[in-house]
Amino acid sequence: KTNGYEAPASYDGYDLVWSDEFDSPEIDDTKWNLINAGGGFGNRELQYYRSENASVDNGLLVITADIQRSADDELPNGESFSSAKLTTEGKYDFKHGRVDIRAAVAEGNGMWSAGWMLGANHDEIGWPRCGEVDIFEAVGGVLGGIPQEGRMVHNAYWNTLGPFAPGEFQKSSYSPTPDGGQRAWGERIYNETNDGDTFSNKFHVFSIE
């Protein structure tokens, strides 16, 4: 899938300080951490993340979701699915600027492609106090009769009172809602592609300033 939109190489008033065009045969471990872990993380995810599910192919990062097919491919916690997760934690962070992610999302039920950021201090003060910005999230398949690969959600979560407000440091601000959903202080914005175009059938550039 090399069709679609291209990410600009430069912007007026900005200096390029970090990029990865995946033009090496292997994933650059000076830029990326390849996660090997399962257990659902914060979203009850069913897959086990492992480094072998991420690869570089002809200038593209390829993340492969797979189903465990035999006992020879047994996953550590008995998961039935595997995928890959890359982070820049401990290798690069920034306070201000612009981020572009050029990507085509996964297609099909159960897929959940995402490019997102956490505050660099999340290990110290926890989530959502550290802040979270989801540059893009796409759920695959069909929901309510609507193909989801044509929809994109952008989320921002935070703790409006701050970690040092009285009683706030130990108080959870992430809790179930009466309808079974989940709540943190934040907001989300939906975008949709044009008719016949989806975020999975061509590359798009997802950006934040």
RAZIFEN-V567744 format. One line per field, one symbol per residue. phi: phi as a letter, one per 30 degrees, with the letter a starting at -180 (. if undefined). A space follows every 10 residues. Layout:
phi->???
//
This chain:
phi->.cdjdcdeda bdibcdcaab chccdbdddd cbccdbabjj hcbhddccdb dddbacbhib dccccbcdca ddcdcecidc bbabbcbcei cabacbkbbc bcacddcjei dadabbbbdd cdddciccdd ibbcdabbcd ibbiicdddc bbbbcbbacd cidcdeiddc ddcbbdcedj dbbbdlabbc bbddeicbdc cadbccbbc
//
